[in-house]
Amino acid sequence: MMNLSTTREGDGVRAARKRMQRHWRVTALSVLGAVAIGAIMLAGKTGPGRLQPIHAIAAVVALTIVFPLAIRWTDRTKDELARHNALRANSFGLHASLFAACCWMILFFGGLAPQPDLILLTLATAALTLARYAMLQRAG
Amino acid sequence: MKNRLKLLRAERDWSQLELGGRLGVSRQAVNAIETGKHDPSLPLAFRIARLFDLRIEEIFDDEPIHDA
């Protein structure tokens, strides 16, 4: 009788569980970081003068270092299917973002919508990309 | 791409999670390969072949899977 169950315990199962735990820990930390950055971007008053110039430069330098490290760190916990799905989700997010920005600009030029909001577009792109990635991973 | 992965796994009484752990990939990746939704990379195909002590072409067939 063939056993096609997905719960049998063995060396491979233990290794897989350890891998998944590491992946979810890193994913949770990354999502928390992204939510924190999003909240900081949207909180309080907006526009020029919200940050001291030196603080703004320090924040950009910190982000320049942290962002690629976080991407690399999360990438290392993914297998090839997850990396493939991440590429597909990123491509979907980019196309959705370009489409939304173009439509919003056209509506703005027609006097039908306020000026496009860069932060809103960025956060919406991130949310769409994450949702698409989750869908692809579930389908796998 | 057609393959015999599900059969080979069943012969060893391994779950998808067990095979994924031995190959260093997720259960979803094993499922996607078995159902032909994902073609493994060459390094992963070699790892699979080594694990089952077979040649790649004895596991994978380049004929596409057609949905009924």
N, CA and C atoms of all chains as a GROMACS GRO file, in nm:
protein
  624
    1MET      N    1   0.086  -0.121   0.000
    1MET     CA    2   0.000   0.000   0.000
    1MET      C    3   0.089   0.125   0.000
    2MET      N    4   0.064   0.215  -0.093
    2MET     CA    5   0.146   0.336  -0.101
    2MET      C    6   0.104   0.436   0.006
    3ASN      N    7   0.203   0.494   0.073
    3ASN     CA    8   0.173   0.598   0.172
    3ASN      C    9   0.202   0.735   0.110
    4LEU      N   10   0.097   0.809   0.082
    4LEU     CA   11   0.115   0.942   0.023
    4LEU      C   12   0.080   1.051   0.124
    5SER      N   13   0.081   1.018   0.253
    5SER     CA   14   0.048   1.117   0.354
    5SER      C   15   0.157   1.222   0.362
    6THR      N   16   0.128   1.330   0.430
    6THR     CA   17   0.225   1.440   0.438
    6THR      C   18   0.272   1.464   0.581
    7THR      N   19   0.250   1.366   0.670
    7THR     CA   20   0.280   1.391   0.810
    7THR      C   21   0.380   1.292   0.870
    8ARG      N   22   0.430   1.197   0.792
    8ARG     CA   23   0.515   1.093   0.848
    8ARG      C   24   0.646   1.154   0.900
    9GLU      N   25   0.685   1.112   1.021
    9GLU     CA   26   0.803   1.170   1.087
    9GLU      C   27   0.930   1.095   1.045
   10GLY      N   28   1.034   1.168   1.015
   10GLY     CA   29   1.163   1.110   0.978
   10GLY      C   30   1.267   1.219   0.980
   11ASP      N   31   1.391   1.187   0.936
   11ASP     CA   32   1.496   1.289   0.932
   11ASP      C   33   1.455   1.406   0.844
   12GLY      N   34   1.396   1.371   0.729
   12GLY     CA   35   1.354   1.474   0.635
   12GLY      C   36   1.247   1.564   0.693
   13VAL      N   37   1.152   1.504   0.766
   13VAL     CA   38   1.043   1.582   0.827
   13VAL      C   39   1.100   1.680   0.929
   14ARG      N   40   1.194   1.632   1.011
   14ARG     CA   41   1.255   1.720   1.112
   14ARG      C   42   1.332   1.834   1.044
   15ALA      N   43   1.405   1.801   0.938
   15ALA     CA   44   1.480   1.904   0.865
   15ALA      C   45   1.384   2.005   0.802
   16ALA      N   46   1.273   1.953   0.747
   16ALA     CA   47   1.175   2.042   0.682
   16ALA      C   48   1.111   2.134   0.785
   17ARG      N   49   1.079   2.079   0.904
   17ARG     CA   50   1.015   2.161   1.008
   17ARG      C   51   1.110   2.272   1.052
   18LYS      N   52   1.237   2.238   1.070
   18LYS     CA   53   1.336   2.337   1.111
   18LYS      C   54   1.347   2.448   1.007
   19ARG      N   55   1.347   2.406   0.880
   19ARG     CA   56   1.358   2.502   0.769
   19ARG      C   57   1.236   2.595   0.768
   20MET      N   58   1.117   2.536   0.788
   20MET     CA   59   0.994   2.615   0.785
   20MET      C   60   0.989   2.714   0.902
   21GLN      N   61   1.034   2.665   1.020
   21GLN     CA   62   1.035   2.754   1.137
   21GLN      C   63   1.125   2.874   1.110
   22ARG      N   64   1.244   2.850   1.052
   22ARG     CA   65   1.337   2.958   1.022
   22ARG      C   66   1.273   3.054   0.921
   23HIS      N   67   1.211   2.997   0.818
   23HIS     CA   68   1.148   3.078   0.714
   23HIS      C   69   1.039   3.167   0.774
   24TRP      N   70   0.953   3.110   0.859
   24TRP     CA   71   0.842   3.189   0.914
   24TRP      C   72   0.890   3.293   1.014
   25ARG      N   73   0.997   3.261   1.087
   25ARG     CA   74   1.055   3.360   1.179
   25ARG      C   75   1.106   3.481   1.100
   26VAL      N   76   1.180   3.453   0.995
   26VAL     CA   77   1.237   3.561   0.912
   26VAL      C   78   1.125   3.638   0.843
   27THR      N   79   1.024   3.565   0.793
   27THR     CA   80   0.911   3.631   0.725
   27THR      C   81   0.837   3.722   0.822
   28ALA      N   82   0.810   3.672   0.944
   28ALA     CA   83   0.738   3.752   1.044
   28ALA      C   84   0.817   3.878   1.079
   29LEU      N   85   0.947   3.864   1.096
   29LEU     CA   86   1.031   3.980   1.128
   29LEU      C   87   1.030   4.082   1.014
   30SER      N   88   1.036   4.032   0.890
   30SER     CA   89   1.036   4.122   0.774
   30SER      C   90   0.903   4.195   0.761
   31VAL      N   91   0.793   4.121   0.782
   31VAL     CA   92   0.660   4.184   0.774
   31VAL      C   93   0.646   4.289   0.884
   32LEU      N   94   0.692   4.256   1.005
   32LEU     CA   95   0.687   4.352   1.116
   32LEU      C   96   0.766   4.479   1.081
   33GLY      N   97   0.885   4.459   1.025
   33GLY     CA   98   0.969   4.572   0.984
   33GLY      C   99   0.900   4.657   0.879
   34ALA      N  100   0.838   4.591   0.780
   34ALA     CA  101   0.770   4.664   0.672
   34ALA      C  102   0.650   4.741   0.727
   35VAL      N  103   0.575   4.678   0.819
   35VAL     CA  104   0.459   4.746   0.879
   35VAL      C  105   0.506   4.867   0.960
   36ALA      N  106   0.616   4.850   1.035
   36ALA     CA  107   0.669   4.961   1.116
   36ALA      C  108   0.711   5.077   1.026
   37ILE      N  109   0.781   5.046   0.916
   37ILE     CA  110   0.824   5.152   0.823
   37ILE      C  111   0.702   5.221   0.762
   38GLY      N  112   0.601   5.140   0.723
   38GLY     CA  113   0.477   5.195   0.667
   38GLY      C  114   0.407   5.287   0.765
   39ALA      N  115   0.401   5.243   0.892
   39ALA     CA  116   0.334   5.324   0.996
   39ALA      C  117   0.408   5.456   1.018
   40ILE      N  118   0.542   5.449   1.019
   40ILE     CA  119   0.622   5.571   1.038
   40ILE      C  120   0.601   5.667   0.920
   41MET      N  121   0.592   5.609   0.798
   41MET     CA  122   0.574   5.694   0.678
   41MET      C  123   0.439   5.764   0.680
   42LEU      N  124   0.338   5.698   0.737
   42LEU     CA  125   0.202   5.754   0.732
   42LEU      C  126   0.165   5.834   0.856
   43ALA      N  127   0.241   5.815   0.967
   43ALA     CA  128   0.202   5.878   1.095
   43ALA      C  129   0.242   6.026   1.098
   44GLY      N  130   0.169   6.100   1.179
   44GLY     CA  131   0.204   6.240   1.204
   44GLY      C  132   0.188   6.329   1.083
   45LYS      N  133   0.253   6.446   1.089
   45LYS     CA  134   0.240   6.539   0.976
   45LYS      C  135   0.325   6.491   0.859
   46THR      N  136   0.282   6.527   0.740
   46THR     CA  137   0.355   6.484   0.620
   46THR      C  138   0.416   6.607   0.550
   47GLY      N  139   0.494   6.580   0.449
   47GLY     CA  140   0.550   6.689   0.370
   47GLY      C  141   0.688   6.729   0.414
   48PRO      N  142   0.749   6.827   0.342
   48PRO     CA  143   0.885   6.869   0.374
   48PRO      C  144   0.895   6.928   0.515
   49GLY      N  145   1.010   6.909   0.579
   49GLY     CA  146   1.031   6.967   0.712
   49GLY      C  147   0.988   6.876   0.825
   50ARG      N  148   0.933   6.760   0.793
   50ARG     CA  149   0.890   6.668   0.897
   50ARG      C  150   1.011   6.609   0.971
   51LEU      N  151   1.119   6.588   0.896
   51LEU     CA  152   1.244   6.535   0.954
   51LEU      C  153   1.354   6.640   0.939
   52GLN      N  154   1.447   6.641   1.035
   52GLN     CA  155   1.567   6.724   1.018
   52GLN      C  156   1.647   6.665   0.901
   53PRO      N  157   1.712   6.749   0.819
   53PRO     CA  158   1.787   6.695   0.703
   53PRO      C  159   1.886   6.586   0.741
   54ILE      N  160   1.957   6.604   0.853
   54ILE     CA  161   2.058   6.505   0.894
   54ILE      C  162   1.992   6.372   0.930
   55HIS      N  163   1.873   6.380   0.993
   55HIS     CA  164   1.799   6.258   1.028
   55HIS      C  165   1.748   6.188   0.902
   56ALA      N  166   1.705   6.268   0.806
   56ALA     CA  167   1.656   6.211   0.679
   56ALA      C  168   1.770   6.138   0.607
   57ILE      N  169   1.889   6.200   0.605
   57ILE     CA  170   2.005   6.137   0.538
   57ILE      C  171   2.042   6.007   0.611
   58ALA      N  172   2.043   6.013   0.746
   58ALA     CA  173   2.076   5.894   0.826
   58ALA      C  174   1.975   5.782   0.800
   59ALA      N  175   1.846   5.818   0.791
   59ALA     CA  176   1.742   5.718   0.767
   59ALA      C  177   1.759   5.653   0.630
   60VAL      N  178   1.792   5.734   0.529
   60VAL     CA  179   1.811   5.680   0.394
   60VAL      C  180   1.933   5.588   0.390
   61VAL      N  181   2.041   5.628   0.458
   61VAL     CA  182   2.161   5.544   0.462
   61VAL      C  183   2.130   5.410   0.532
   62ALA      N  184   2.057   5.420   0.645
   62ALA     CA  185   2.020   5.298   0.719
   62ALA      C  186   1.934   5.207   0.633
   63LEU      N  187   1.839   5.266   0.562
   63LEU     CA  188   1.750   5.187   0.475
   63LEU      C  189   1.828   5.122   0.360
   64THR      N  190   1.926   5.196   0.307
   64THR     CA  191   2.009   5.145   0.197
   64THR      C  192   2.087   5.022   0.242
   65ILE      N  193   2.124   5.018   0.369
   65ILE     CA  194   2.198   4.903   0.420
   65ILE      C  195   2.102   4.790   0.459
   66VAL      N  196   1.995   4.828   0.531
   66VAL     CA  197   1.905   4.726   0.587
   66VAL      C  198   1.821   4.658   0.478
   67PHE      N  199   1.773   4.735   0.380
   67PHE     CA  200   1.680   4.680   0.280
   67PHE      C  201   1.740   4.563   0.201
   68PRO      N  202   1.858   4.580   0.137
   68PRO     CA  203   1.914   4.465   0.064
   68PRO      C  204   1.950   4.348   0.155
   69LEU      N  205   1.992   4.380   0.279
   69LEU     CA  206   2.025   4.271   0.373
   69LEU      C  207   1.900   4.190   0.406
   70ALA      N  208   1.789   4.261   0.429
   70ALA     CA  209   1.663   4.192   0.462
   70ALA      C  210   1.617   4.107   0.344
   71ILE      N  211   1.631   4.161   0.222
   71ILE     CA  212   1.591   4.084   0.102
   71ILE      C  213   1.677   3.958   0.091
   72ARG      N  214   1.808   3.974   0.110
   72ARG     CA  215   1.901   3.861   0.099
   72ARG      C  216   1.873   3.756   0.208
   73TRP      N  217   1.845   3.807   0.328
   73TRP     CA  218   1.819   3.721   0.444
   73TRP      C  219   1.693   3.637   0.421
   74THR      N  220   1.586   3.702   0.372
   74THR     CA  221   1.462   3.627   0.348
   74THR      C  222   1.479   3.533   0.228
   75ASP      N  223   1.555   3.577   0.127
   75ASP     CA  224   1.578   3.492   0.010
   75ASP      C  225   1.648   3.362   0.046
   76ARG      N  226   1.739   3.370   0.140
   76ARG     CA  227   1.817   3.250   0.178
   76ARG      C  228   1.731   3.144   0.246
   77THR      N  229   1.617   3.185   0.301
   77THR     CA  230   1.530   3.086   0.367
   77THR      C  231   1.430   3.026   0.268
   78LYS      N  232   1.430   3.077   0.144
   78LYS     CA  233   1.333   3.028   0.046
   78LYS      C  234   1.394   2.915  -0.038
   79ASP      N  235   1.307   2.823  -0.083
   79ASP     CA  236   1.355   2.723  -0.179
   79ASP      C  237   1.330   2.778  -0.320
   80GLU      N  238   1.361   2.697  -0.422
   80GLU     CA  239   1.354   2.751  -0.558
   80GLU      C  240   1.211   2.781  -0.601
   81LEU      N  241   1.112   2.705  -0.551
   81LEU     CA  242   0.973   2.734  -0.587
   81LEU      C  243   0.932   2.870  -0.528
   82ALA      N  244   0.968   2.893  -0.401
   82ALA     CA  245   0.934   3.020  -0.336
   82ALA      C  246   1.002   3.138  -0.406
   83ARG      N  247   1.127   3.118  -0.447
   83ARG     CA  248   1.198   3.225  -0.519
   83ARG      C  249   1.131   3.252  -0.654
   84HIS      N  250   1.091   3.145  -0.722
   84HIS     CA  251   1.022   3.158  -0.851
   84HIS      C  252   0.889   3.233  -0.831
   85ASN      N  253   0.815   3.194  -0.726
   85ASN     CA  254   0.688   3.260  -0.697
   85ASN      C  255   0.708   3.406  -0.659
   86ALA      N  256   0.818   3.435  -0.587
   86ALA     CA  257   0.848   3.574  -0.549
   86ALA      C  258   0.874   3.658  -0.674
   87LEU      N  259   0.946   3.601  -0.771
   87LEU     CA  260   0.971   3.674  -0.896
   87LEU      C  261   0.841   3.701  -0.971
   88ARG      N  262   0.754   3.599  -0.976
   88ARG     CA  263   0.625   3.617  -1.044
   88ARG      C  264   0.542   3.722  -0.972
   89ALA      N  265   0.542   3.718  -0.838
   89ALA     CA  266   0.463   3.816  -0.760
   89ALA      C  267   0.520   3.957  -0.778
   90ASN      N  268   0.652   3.970  -0.782
   90ASN     CA  269   0.714   4.102  -0.803
   90ASN      C  270   0.678   4.157  -0.941
   91SER      N  271   0.678   4.070  -1.040
   91SER     CA  272   0.642   4.112  -1.176
   91SER      C  273   0.496   4.159  -1.179
   92PHE      N  274   0.409   4.083  -1.113
   92PHE     CA  275   0.268   4.120  -1.105
   92PHE      C  276   0.253   4.255  -1.034
   93GLY      N  277   0.325   4.273  -0.923
   93GLY     CA  278   0.319   4.398  -0.847
   93GLY      C  279   0.365   4.517  -0.930
   94LEU      N  280   0.472   4.498  -1.008
   94LEU     CA  281   0.525   4.606  -1.091
   94LEU      C  282   0.423   4.647  -1.198
   95HIS      N  283   0.365   4.546  -1.265
   95HIS     CA  284   0.266   4.577  -1.369
   95HIS      C  285   0.143   4.645  -1.309
   96ALA      N  286   0.097   4.595  -1.195
   96ALA     CA  287  -0.021   4.655  -1.129
   96ALA      C  288   0.008   4.799  -1.090
   97SER      N  289   0.129   4.822  -1.039
   97SER     CA  290   0.168   4.956  -0.995
   97SER      C  291   0.175   5.052  -1.113
   98LEU      N  292   0.236   5.009  -1.224
   98LEU     CA  293   0.246   5.094  -1.344
   98LEU      C  294   0.107   5.126  -1.398
   99PHE      N  295   0.022   5.024  -1.401
   99PHE     CA  296  -0.114   5.042  -1.452
   99PHE      C  297  -0.191   5.141  -1.364
  100ALA      N  298  -0.183   5.121  -1.232
  100ALA     CA  299  -0.256   5.209  -1.138
  100ALA      C  300  -0.204   5.353  -1.148
  101ALA      N  301  -0.071   5.369  -1.156
  101ALA     CA  302  -0.013   5.504  -1.163
  101ALA      C  303  -0.057   5.574  -1.292
  102CYS      N  304  -0.056   5.500  -1.405
  102CYS     CA  305  -0.097   5.559  -1.533
  102CYS      C  306  -0.243   5.602  -1.528
  103CYS      N  307  -0.330   5.512  -1.478
  103CYS     CA  308  -0.474   5.543  -1.471
  103CYS      C  309  -0.498   5.664  -1.382
  104TRP      N  310  -0.432   5.667  -1.266
  104TRP     CA  311  -0.449   5.777  -1.170
  104TRP      C  312  -0.405   5.910  -1.233
  105MET      N  313  -0.291   5.906  -1.305
  105MET     CA  314  -0.241   6.028  -1.370
  105MET      C  315  -0.341   6.079  -1.474
  106ILE      N  316  -0.395   5.986  -1.553
  106ILE     CA  317  -0.491   6.025  -1.658
  106ILE      C  318  -0.615   6.087  -1.593
  107LEU      N  319  -0.664   6.023  -1.485
  107LEU     CA  320  -0.782   6.077  -1.414
  107LEU      C  321  -0.749   6.213  -1.353
  108PHE      N  322  -0.624   6.228  -1.304
  108PHE     CA  323  -0.580   6.357  -1.247
  108PHE      C  324  -0.578   6.464  -1.356
  109PHE      N  325  -0.523   6.429  -1.474
  109PHE     CA  326  -0.520   6.525  -1.584
  109PHE      C  327  -0.662   6.563  -1.628
  110GLY      N  328  -0.753   6.469  -1.616
  110GLY     CA  329  -0.892   6.497  -1.652
  110GLY      C  330  -0.970   6.568  -1.544
  111GLY      N  331  -0.902   6.597  -1.433
  111GLY     CA  332  -0.968   6.667  -1.323
  111GLY      C  333  -1.066   6.581  -1.246
  112LEU      N  334  -1.049   6.449  -1.255
  112LEU     CA  335  -1.142   6.358  -1.190
  112LEU      C  336  -1.086   6.296  -1.061
  113ALA      N  337  -0.959   6.316  -1.034
  113ALA     CA  338  -0.896   6.256  -0.915
  113ALA      C  339  -0.792   6.352  -0.860
  114PRO      N  340  -0.764   6.342  -0.728
  114PRO     CA  341  -0.657   6.425  -0.673
  114PRO      C  342  -0.521   6.381  -0.727
  115GLN      N  343  -0.417   6.458  -0.696
  115GLN     CA  344  -0.282   6.425  -0.743
  115GLN      C  345  -0.240   6.286  -0.693
  116PRO      N  346  -0.177   6.204  -0.777
  116PRO     CA  347  -0.136   6.070  -0.733
  116PRO      C  348  -0.049   6.075  -0.607
  117ASP      N  349  -0.077   5.981  -0.516
  117ASP     CA  350  -0.007   5.976  -0.388
  117ASP      C  351   0.100   5.865  -0.397
  118LEU      N  352   0.227   5.904  -0.394
  118LEU     CA  353   0.337   5.810  -0.411
  118LEU      C  354   0.339   5.704  -0.300
  119ILE      N  355   0.316   5.749  -0.176
  119ILE     CA  356   0.321   5.654  -0.063
  119ILE      C  357   0.209   5.552  -0.073
  120LEU      N  358   0.089   5.602  -0.107
  120LEU     CA  359  -0.025   5.510  -0.121
  120LEU      C  360   0.001   5.408  -0.232
  121LEU      N  361   0.055   5.454  -0.345
  121LEU     CA  362   0.086   5.364  -0.456
  121LEU      C  363   0.191   5.260  -0.415
  122THR      N  364   0.293   5.306  -0.340
  122THR     CA  365   0.400   5.215  -0.296
  122THR      C  366   0.344   5.108  -0.201
  123LEU      N  367   0.265   5.152  -0.104
  123LEU     CA  368   0.209   5.056  -0.006
  123LEU      C  369   0.111   4.961  -0.073
  124ALA      N  370   0.030   5.013  -0.167
  124ALA     CA  371  -0.065   4.927  -0.238
  124ALA      C  372   0.010   4.824  -0.322
  125THR      N  373   0.120   4.866  -0.384
  125THR     CA  374   0.202   4.772  -0.464
  125THR      C  375   0.258   4.662  -0.374
  126ALA      N  376   0.309   4.702  -0.256
  126ALA     CA  377   0.365   4.604  -0.163
  126ALA      C  378   0.258   4.506  -0.118
  127ALA      N  379   0.139   4.557  -0.086
  127ALA     CA  380   0.029   4.471  -0.039
  127ALA      C  381  -0.014   4.374  -0.150
  128LEU      N  382  -0.027   4.426  -0.274
  128LEU     CA  383  -0.066   4.341  -0.387
  128LEU      C  384   0.038   4.232  -0.413
  129THR      N  385   0.166   4.271  -0.408
  129THR     CA  386   0.274   4.175  -0.433
  129THR      C  387   0.272   4.064  -0.328
  130LEU      N  388   0.255   4.103  -0.202
  130LEU     CA  389   0.249   4.004  -0.093
  130LEU      C  390   0.130   3.910  -0.110
  131ALA      N  391   0.014   3.968  -0.146
  131ALA     CA  392  -0.107   3.887  -0.164
  131ALA      C  393  -0.088   3.788  -0.279
  132ARG      N  394  -0.027   3.834  -0.387
  132ARG     CA  395  -0.004   3.747  -0.504
  132ARG      C  396   0.095   3.634  -0.467
  133TYR      N  397   0.197   3.670  -0.390
  133TYR     CA  398   0.296   3.570  -0.347
  133TYR      C  399   0.228   3.462  -0.260
  134ALA      N  400   0.143   3.509  -0.167
  134ALA     CA  401   0.072   3.414  -0.080
  134ALA      C  402  -0.018   3.321  -0.162
  135MET      N  403  -0.085   3.378  -0.264
  135MET     CA  404  -0.172   3.296  -0.350
  135MET      C  405  -0.091   3.190  -0.425
  136LEU      N  406   0.022   3.232  -0.481
  136LEU     CA  407   0.105   3.138  -0.557
  136LEU      C  408   0.161   3.029  -0.467
  137GLN      N  409   0.201   3.066  -0.346
  137GLN     CA  410   0.256   2.967  -0.252
  137GLN      C  411   0.148   2.867  -0.210
  138ARG      N  412   0.027   2.918  -0.189
  138ARG     CA  413  -0.084   2.828  -0.151
  138ARG      C  414  -0.117   2.732  -0.265
  139ALA      N  415  -0.111   2.784  -0.388
  139ALA     CA  416  -0.144   2.699  -0.504
  139ALA      C  417  -0.038   2.591  -0.526
  140GLY      N  418   0.087   2.618  -0.481
  140GLY     CA  419   0.196   2.522  -0.500
  140GLY      C  420   0.171   2.396  -0.422
  141MET      N  421   0.621   1.900  -1.700
  141MET     CA  422   0.711   1.788  -1.729
  141MET      C  423   0.667   1.664  -1.650
  142LYS      N  424   0.654   1.552  -1.722
  142LYS     CA  425   0.615   1.426  -1.655
  142LYS      C  426   0.730   1.376  -1.568
  143ASN      N  427   0.696   1.312  -1.458
  143ASN     CA  428   0.802   1.252  -1.374
  143ASN      C  429   0.746   1.139  -1.289
  144ARG      N  430   0.840   1.062  -1.231
  144ARG     CA  431   0.802   0.945  -1.149
  144ARG      C  432   0.823   0.971  -1.001
  145LEU      N  433   0.831   1.099  -0.966
  145LEU     CA  434   0.868   1.133  -0.828
  145LEU      C  435   0.768   1.079  -0.725
  146LYS      N  436   0.640   1.092  -0.755
  146LYS     CA  437   0.537   1.046  -0.661
  146LYS      C  438   0.550   0.895  -0.636
  147LEU      N  439   0.573   0.824  -0.743
  147LEU     CA  440   0.586   0.678  -0.734
  147LEU      C  441   0.712   0.641  -0.654
  148LEU      N  442   0.822   0.705  -0.684
  148LEU     CA  443   0.949   0.676  -0.615
  148LEU      C  444   0.937   0.709  -0.466
  149ARG      N  445   0.869   0.818  -0.437
  149ARG     CA  446   0.848   0.859  -0.297
  149ARG      C  447   0.762   0.756  -0.224
  150ALA      N  448   0.656   0.712  -0.292
  150ALA     CA  449   0.565   0.616  -0.231
  150ALA      C  450   0.635   0.482  -0.206
  151GLU      N  451   0.724   0.443  -0.298
  151GLU     CA  452   0.797   0.317  -0.281
  151GLU      C  453   0.881   0.317  -0.153
  152ARG      N  454   0.928   0.436  -0.118
  152ARG     CA  455   1.009   0.449   0.006
  152ARG      C  456   0.925   0.486   0.127
  153ASP      N  457   0.794   0.497   0.105
  153ASP     CA  458   0.701   0.529   0.214
  153ASP      C  459   0.733   0.666   0.276
  154TRP      N  460   0.770   0.759   0.191
  154TRP     CA  461   0.801   0.895   0.239
  154TRP      C  462   0.684   0.988   0.211
  155SER      N  463   0.661   1.080   0.302
  155SER     CA  464   0.563   1.186   0.277
  155SER      C  465   0.629   1.295   0.193
  156GLN      N  466   0.548   1.388   0.144
  156GLN     CA  467   0.605   1.501   0.068
  156GLN      C  468   0.696   1.584   0.158
  157LEU      N  469   0.655   1.597   0.285
  157LEU     CA  470   0.735   1.675   0.380
  157LEU      C  471   0.871   1.609   0.403
  158GLU      N  472   0.868   1.475   0.416
  158GLU     CA  473   0.991   1.399   0.437
  158GLU      C  474   1.086   1.416   0.318
  159LEU      N  475   1.032   1.401   0.197
  159LEU     CA  476   1.115   1.415   0.077
  159LEU      C  477   1.168   1.558   0.065
  160GLY      N  478   1.080   1.655   0.093
  160GLY     CA  479   1.121   1.796   0.087
  160GLY      C  480   1.236   1.823   0.183
  161GLY      N  481   1.228   1.768   0.304
  161GLY     CA  482   1.334   1.786   0.403
  161GLY      C  483   1.465   1.725   0.356
  162ARG      N  484   1.457   1.609   0.292
  162ARG     CA  485   1.579   1.543   0.242
  162ARG      C  486   1.641   1.618   0.125
  163LEU      N  487   1.555   1.690   0.051
  163LEU     CA  488   1.605   1.764  -0.066
  163LEU      C  489   1.636   1.909  -0.035
  164GLY      N  490   1.592   1.955   0.083
  164GLY     CA  491   1.614   2.095   0.120
  164GLY      C  492   1.515   2.189   0.053
  165VAL      N  493   1.396   2.138   0.022
  165VAL     CA  494   1.290   2.224  -0.034
  165VAL      C  495   1.162   2.204   0.047
  166SER      N  496   1.062   2.286   0.020
  166SER     CA  497   0.937   2.278   0.096
  166SER      C  498   0.846   2.166   0.044
  167ARG      N  499   0.744   2.133   0.125
  167ARG     CA  500   0.645   2.034   0.083
  167ARG      C  501   0.572   2.083  -0.044
  168GLN      N  502   0.548   2.217  -0.048
  168GLN     CA  503   0.481   2.275  -0.164
  168GLN      C  504   0.563   2.254  -0.292
  169ALA      N  505   0.697   2.265  -0.277
  169ALA     CA  506   0.783   2.247  -0.394
  169ALA      C  507   0.775   2.103  -0.444
  170VAL      N  508   0.777   2.006  -0.350
  170VAL     CA  509   0.767   1.865  -0.389
  170VAL      C  510   0.634   1.842  -0.460
  171ASN      N  511   0.526   1.897  -0.403
  171ASN     CA  512   0.393   1.880  -0.463
  171ASN      C  513   0.389   1.943  -0.603
  172ALA      N  514   0.447   2.063  -0.617
  172ALA     CA  515   0.446   2.132  -0.746
  172ALA      C  516   0.524   2.053  -0.852
  173ILE      N  517   0.633   1.990  -0.810
  173ILE     CA  518   0.712   1.910  -0.905
  173ILE      C  519   0.633   1.783  -0.943
  174GLU      N  520   0.576   1.718  -0.842
  174GLU     CA  521   0.501   1.593  -0.868
  174GLU      C  522   0.384   1.615  -0.964
  175THR      N  523   0.317   1.730  -0.949
  175THR     CA  524   0.199   1.757  -1.032
  175THR      C  525   0.237   1.826  -1.164
  176GLY      N  526   0.364   1.850  -1.183
  176GLY     CA  527   0.410   1.910  -1.309
  176GLY      C  528   0.389   2.060  -1.317
  177LYS      N  529   0.354   2.123  -1.203
  177LYS     CA  530   0.335   2.268  -1.205
  177LYS      C  531   0.468   2.342  -1.204
  178HIS      N  532   0.570   2.277  -1.153
  178HIS     CA  533   0.701   2.341  -1.145
  178HIS      C  534   0.808   2.244  -1.195
  179ASP      N  535   0.890   2.291  -1.286
  179ASP     CA  536   1.004   2.211  -1.333
  179ASP      C  537   1.123   2.242  -1.245
  180PRO      N  538   1.184   2.139  -1.185
  180PRO     CA  539   1.296   2.167  -1.094
  180PRO      C  540   1.417   2.222  -1.169
  181SER      N  541   1.499   2.298  -1.098
  181SER     CA  542   1.623   2.347  -1.157
  181SER      C  543   1.716   2.226  -1.178
  182LEU      N  544   1.819   2.246  -1.257
  182LEU     CA  545   1.913   2.136  -1.282
  182LEU      C  546   1.980   2.088  -1.151
  183PRO      N  547   2.026   2.179  -1.062
  183PRO     CA  548   2.084   2.131  -0.936
  183PRO      C  549   1.986   2.048  -0.853
  184LEU      N  550   1.858   2.091  -0.849
  184LEU     CA  551   1.760   2.014  -0.772
  184LEU      C  552   1.731   1.880  -0.839
  185ALA      N  553   1.724   1.880  -0.971
  185ALA     CA  554   1.702   1.754  -1.044
  185ALA      C  555   1.816   1.656  -1.015
  186PHE      N  556   1.940   1.705  -1.007
  186PHE     CA  557   2.055   1.619  -0.973
  186PHE      C  558   2.043   1.568  -0.830
  187ARG      N  559   1.999   1.655  -0.738
  187ARG     CA  560   1.983   1.611  -0.598
  187ARG      C  561   1.878   1.500  -0.590
  188ILE      N  562   1.767   1.517  -0.665
  188ILE     CA  563   1.661   1.416  -0.665
  188ILE      C  564   1.716   1.284  -0.720
  189ALA      N  565   1.788   1.294  -0.832
  189ALA     CA  566   1.843   1.173  -0.895
  189ALA      C  567   1.939   1.101  -0.802
  190ARG      N  568   2.024   1.178  -0.732
  190ARG     CA  569   2.121   1.116  -0.639
  190ARG      C  570   2.048   1.050  -0.523
  191LEU      N  571   1.944   1.119  -0.472
  191LEU     CA  572   1.870   1.064  -0.357
  191LEU      C  573   1.809   0.929  -0.391
  192PHE      N  574   1.758   0.914  -0.513
  192PHE     CA  575   1.694   0.789  -0.552
  192PHE      C  576   1.791   0.695  -0.626
  193ASP      N  577   1.916   0.739  -0.638
  193ASP     CA  578   2.018   0.658  -0.703
  193ASP      C  579   1.977   0.621  -0.846
  194LEU      N  580   1.928   0.720  -0.917
  194LEU     CA  581   1.885   0.701  -1.056
  194LEU      C  582   1.943   0.813  -1.142
  195ARG      N  583   1.930   0.797  -1.273
  195ARG     CA  584   1.969   0.907  -1.362
  195ARG      C  585   1.850   1.002  -1.377
  196ILE      N  586   1.880   1.130  -1.409
  196ILE     CA  587   1.773   1.230  -1.421
  196ILE      C  588   1.665   1.184  -1.521
  197GLU      N  589   1.711   1.130  -1.636
  197GLU     CA  590   1.614   1.092  -1.739
  197GLU      C  591   1.533   0.968  -1.700
  198GLU      N  592   1.575   0.899  -1.593
  198GLU     CA  593   1.494   0.786  -1.544
  198GLU      C  594   1.381   0.836  -1.453
  199ILE      N  595   1.391   0.961  -1.411
  199ILE     CA  596   1.287   1.019  -1.325
  199ILE      C  597   1.200   1.118  -1.404
  200PHE      N  598   1.264   1.201  -1.485
  200PHE     CA  599   1.193   1.306  -1.557
  200PHE      C  600   1.184   1.275  -1.707
  201ASP      N  601   1.069   1.310  -1.761
  201ASP     CA  602   1.043   1.295  -1.904
  201ASP      C  603   1.006   1.434  -1.955
  202ASP      N  604   1.068   1.478  -2.065
  202ASP     CA  605   1.043   1.616  -2.109
  202ASP      C  606   0.909   1.634  -2.180
  203GLU      N  607   0.829   1.526  -2.185
  203GLU     CA  608   0.695   1.538  -2.244
  203GLU      C  609   0.607   1.617  -2.146
  204PRO      N  610   0.539   1.724  -2.193
  204PRO     CA  611   0.457   1.803  -2.100
  204PRO      C  612   0.334   1.725  -2.054
  205ILE      N  613   0.286   1.763  -1.932
  205ILE     CA  614   0.163   1.703  -1.880
  205ILE      C  615   0.045   1.781  -1.937
  206HIS      N  616  -0.048   1.710  -2.000
  206HIS     CA  617  -0.167   1.778  -2.054
  206HIS      C  618  -0.284   1.757  -1.959
  207ASP      N  619  -0.350   1.868  -1.924
  207ASP     CA  620  -0.470   1.858  -1.839
  207ASP      C  621  -0.585   1.799  -1.922
  208ALA      N  622  -0.663   1.713  -1.857
  208ALA     CA  623  -0.777   1.650  -1.927
  208ALA      C  624  -0.887   1.754  -1.953
   0.00000   0.00000   0.00000
